[in-house]
Amino acid sequence: MTKTVKLRSLPGAEKRKPSMFWLLAGLILPVWSLMVRYRFTPDSKIPKSGPFILAPNHFSEIDPIAMGAAVWHLGRVPRFMAKESLFKVPVFGWMLRKSGQIPVERAGASRATGLDNPMSSASTLIESQGGVIVYPEGTLTRDPDLWPMRGKSGAVRLALESGVPLIPAAHWGTQELMPRYGKTIRPFPRKTIEVAIGEPMDMSEFAGRHVDQKLINEATKKLMNEITALLEGLRGETAPEERWDPAKHQQNETGRF
């Protein structure tokens, strides 16, 4: 069962603070609401205050706008990780800083994790007391039926390093607005995006253990299982028993395929 909601600005502590997001929301949301309606599952909620990490599935290039608007609707300002170099671009970098996006330094040894320098990112997240959206797949899923594929460890590493709640999420419907790797948006007829926000992931089984690759893999698998279960509920279908692994299908981890 889901509840249909109109996209509107809800009161919230973050929204009462001056932010570049006020301008961006004022420009984007009216147009977005003409194209999209949301249906949230009844239990979908995010913390009213304090930092959090939201980890959704990813299958369309328009997903960040869809999830950003969903988080805004639920009363928080959405933030994303962005390469530090983008913050140096005139005007655009200023907008990133003013809208609370989090810079991530590029570090070669950690590129495979999907999130560079998690300690630096964790400090920024805690200091800002904000929430951030991190796609654990790192790119659009390669699964032919758009199920979540093998996850990367960035979201889990960030949560373990920071102690910030890690919240699995799933959405379905953006593929009707913009297909995977599509070049155009299909705004009409108006599309419905279904969203399920899970409970913060229970990390107690990992407490007190040395954070090594085995633990990271276990936690990442658990996260992807929870995201997949939420998506199964939205789709009313059962995901394949084996999660899609690009390496087993001779596919690149990033970029178009």
Phi and psi in degrees as a GROMACS rama.xvg file:
@    title "Ramachandran Plot"
@    xaxis  label "Phi"
@    yaxis  label "Psi"
@TYPE xy
-128.162  160.604  THR-2
-113.872  132.815  LYS-3
-87.2023  133.477  THR-4
-130.804  150.688  VAL-5
-85.7286  143.415  LYS-6
-74.9648  115.145  LEU-7
-150.589  166.804  ARG-8
-86.0826  122.756  SER-9
-100.943  152.083  LEU-10
-66.2788  143.734  PRO-11
-168.667  153.373  GLY-12
-57.849  -42.9284  ALA-13
-65.6364  -34.9301  GLU-14
-74.5297  -15.4423  LYS-15
-84.0546  -10.4255  ARG-16
-88.0391  136.712  LYS-17
-55.8427  133.924  PRO-18
-156.468  148.834  SER-19
-57.7788  -24.1371  MET-20
-64.4504  -26.8868  PHE-21
-59.2686  -44.9055  TRP-22
-67.2433  -47.3895  LEU-23
-62.5467  -43.0873  LEU-24
-63.7704  -39.4209  ALA-25
-64.4361  -30.0955  GLY-26
-84.9621  -39.8203  LEU-27
-90.5146  -45.1264  ILE-28
-61.8546  -39.7356  LEU-29
-59.9065  -40.6583  PRO-30
-70.0863  -42.262  VAL-31
-60.2855  -40.0145  TRP-32
-68.7375  -20.2727  SER-33
-73.2856  -24.4197  LEU-34
-98.8062  -23.1945  MET-35
-135.36  140.657  VAL-36
-121.721  149.627  ARG-37
-108.608  145.468  TYR-38
-126.082  113.118  ARG-39
-98.3916  142.543  PHE-40
-65.8332  152.297  THR-41
-57.3171  -30.7952  PRO-42
-89.9776  3.62665  ASP-43
-71.1954  120.129  SER-44
-160.236  157.529  LYS-45
-128.026  159.434  ILE-46
-55.2221  139.95  PRO-47
-72.3204  -22.3683  LYS-48
-151.385  166.457  SER-49
83.3946  166.914  GLY-50
-75.2094  152.264  PRO-51
-156.082  158.762  PHE-52
-118.622  119.325  ILE-53
-102.146  124.469  LEU-54
-118.153  96.4546  ALA-55
-99.6108  169.571  PRO-56
-75.3242  169.529  ASN-57
-149.628  114.399  HIS-58
-142.27  0.931489  PHE-59
-140.975  147.02  SER-60
-67.9587  -12.5766  GLU-61
-94.6534  0.947124  ILE-62
-53.5905  -43.4172  ASP-63
-57.785  -38.5624  PRO-64
-66.7851  -42.3161  ILE-65
-61.4945  -46.3582  ALA-66
-76.2056  -33.6331  MET-67
-61.4295  -44.3438  GLY-68
-66.1458  -35.9422  ALA-69
-64.2932  -44.3608  ALA-70
-63.8874  -42.3237  VAL-71
-60.3298  -42.5332  TRP-72
-62.1269  -35.1313  HIS-73
-81.674  3.92408  LEU-74
103.651  8.06142  GLY-75
-126.08  158.33  ARG-76
-84.1502  123.403  VAL-77
-76.6258  141.148  PRO-78
-133.185  154.535  ARG-79
-132.128  159.191  PHE-80
-80.0776  136.618  MET-81
-136.932  145.434  ALA-82
-57.3654  137.242  LYS-83
-57.2706  -33.231  GLU-84
-61.4896  -29.1553  SER-85
-67.9478  -25.4038  LEU-86
-73.4901  -11.1489  PHE-87
-94.4057  -4.52546  LYS-88
-76.2766  127.006  VAL-89
-53.6262  140.878  PRO-90
68.5178  -58.0675  VAL-91
-61.6223  -43.6333  PHE-92
-62.8594  -38.2186  GLY-93
-62.393  -41.1452  TRP-94
-65.0358  -38.9126  MET-95
-61.7571  -45.6684  LEU-96
-64.8791  -45.3204  ARG-97
-68.7966  -24.7129  LYS-98
-93.5  4.88189  SER-99
83.3223  14.8911  GLY-100
-68.0866  155.306  GLN-101
-107.368  118.752  ILE-102
-72.2455  141.823  PRO-103
-124.982  119.847  VAL-104
-73.51  139.116  GLU-105
-81.2673  121.526  ARG-106
-129.561  116.677  ALA-107
-52.702  -41.9815  GLY-108
-66.949  -19.945  ALA-109
-109.93  8.62089  SER-110
-61.4277  -34.5668  ARG-111
-67.3304  -16.0389  ALA-112
-76.6931  -19.2334  THR-113
87.338  -1.66459  GLY-114
-154.554  117.449  LEU-115
-85.3958  149.57  ASP-116
43.893  64.4796  ASN-117
-60.7082  -31.1457  PRO-118
-65.0214  -42.6873  MET-119
-63.7511  -43.6939  SER-120
-65.1695  -39.6765  SER-121
-62.3778  -42.211  ALA-122
-61.7791  -43.3275  SER-123
-62.6682  -42.3393  THR-124
-64.3489  -45.2731  LEU-125
-66.7629  -42.273  ILE-126
-62.1337  -39.3826  GLU-127
-80.4574  -15.8723  SER-128
55.6214  33.7064  GLN-129
-110.466  177.654  GLY-130
-107.32  152.173  GLY-131
-135.28  142.245  VAL-132
-97.5509  122.154  ILE-133
-125.463  123.212  VAL-134
-85.4352  109.549  TYR-135
-67.4527  -20.4026  PRO-136
-76.638  -19.8828  GLU-137
80.976  -16.8686  GLY-138
-164.551  -179.648  THR-139
-65.1847  139.029  LEU-140
-58.5532  143.728  THR-141
-90.8571  -8.93588  ARG-142
-58.8139  129.34  ASP-143
-62.4478  -24.2136  PRO-144
-104.7  15.4914  ASP-145
67.8794  22.7059  LEU-146
-78.5359  154.461  TRP-147
-57.5684  137.606  PRO-148
-97.2638  -170.577  MET-149
-56.3456  134.433  ARG-150
-89.2312  155.171  GLY-151
-96.5102  171.082  LYS-152
-95.1723  1.7476  SER-153
-57.1534  -49.931  GLY-154
-63.1933  -41.7281  ALA-155
-66.9901  -43.7112  VAL-156
-59.8328  -43.7899  ARG-157
-61.3  -42.3322  LEU-158
-67.2529  -42.1994  ALA-159
-67.6816  -38.9334  LEU-160
-72.0667  -30.9168  GLU-161
-102.663  -25.0279  SER-162
76.7021  7.5884  GLY-163
-75.6352  139.27  VAL-164
-56.5171  134.653  PRO-165
-106.537  118.522  LEU-166
-114.931  115.851  ILE-167
-72.8962  149.315  PRO-168
-148.595  158.075  ALA-169
-144.99  149.912  ALA-170
-142.31  159.985  HIS-171
-150.035  132.395  TRP-172
131.725  -21.1183  GLY-173
-67.3098  -21.6435  THR-174
-65.7159  -21.9343  GLN-175
-78.3195  -27.9026  GLU-176
-81.4964  -43.6503  LEU-177
-147.283  109.244  MET-178
-61.0135  159.035  PRO-179
-53.9553  124.623  ARG-180
60.8683  22.1965  TYR-181
-70.2941  156.873  GLY-182
-104.154  -11.3785  LYS-183
-134.195  156.277  THR-184
-95.2074  142.224  ILE-185
-109.796  83.8622  ARG-186
-73.5103  -23.3044  PRO-187
-125.557  141.525  PHE-188
-67.772  165.042  PRO-189
-57.4309  135.012  ARG-190
-97.2597  151.684  LYS-191
-106.241  126.738  THR-192
-110.188  120.899  ILE-193
-94.8177  136.564  GLU-194
-131.258  135.096  VAL-195
-127.05  121.919  ALA-196
-106.805  122.379  ILE-197
-84.8348  179.643  GLY-198
-75.8601  152.706  GLU-199
-52.5841  136.443  PRO-200
-65.2757  133.763  MET-201
-75.5278  111.497  ASP-202
-102.069  9.07965  MET-203
-61.3661  -31.1588  SER-204
-68.5278  -14.938  GLU-205
-101.109  -5.22674  PHE-206
-67.1468  140.139  ALA-207
78.2127  -2.32801  GLY-208
-96.2197  151.411  ARG-209
-66.7508  130.279  HIS-210
-79.8078  91.3024  VAL-211
-117.569  -176.885  ASP-212
-63.5372  -34.3733  GLN-213
-62.3613  -46.3616  LYS-214
-64.3616  -43.3623  LEU-215
-59.3522  -43.2383  ILE-216
-63.5969  -41.1602  ASN-217
-63.3653  -46.3932  GLU-218
-66.85  -38.8885  ALA-219
-65.5042  -41.5257  THR-220
-61.5312  -42.2695  LYS-221
-62.7314  -43.0774  LYS-222
-60.9085  -47.6477  LEU-223
-65.0203  -33.3033  MET-224
-63.4228  -40.5728  ASN-225
-70.5296  -39.453  GLU-226
-62.786  -43.7976  ILE-227
-63.4017  -40.7988  THR-228
-62.12  -39.8926  ALA-229
-64.294  -41.2965  LEU-230
-67.4658  -37.1088  LEU-231
-57.6526  -41.0269  GLU-232
-64.0416  -39.5809  GLY-233
-69.2479  -40.433  LEU-234
-85.2147  -19.6163  ARG-235
66.5935  31.3021  GLY-236
-134.063  166.689  GLU-237
-106.623  128.929  THR-238
-71.139  157.471  ALA-239
-57.9316  148.281  PRO-240
-63.1843  -37.6402  GLU-241
-101.729  125.152  GLU-242
-72.4537  141.739  ARG-243
-62.3561  130.563  TRP-244
-121.631  110.925  ASP-245
-54.6205  -37.081  PRO-246
-61.2872  -35.126  ALA-247
-74.2467  -13.6858  LYS-248
-114.95  19.8429  HIS-249
53.6704  43.238  GLN-250
-112.639  147.502  GLN-251
-68.6371  152.035  ASN-252
-73.2241  -29.7449  GLU-253
-131.718  167.181  THR-254
81.4848  177.644  GLY-255
-70.4178  157.766  ARG-256
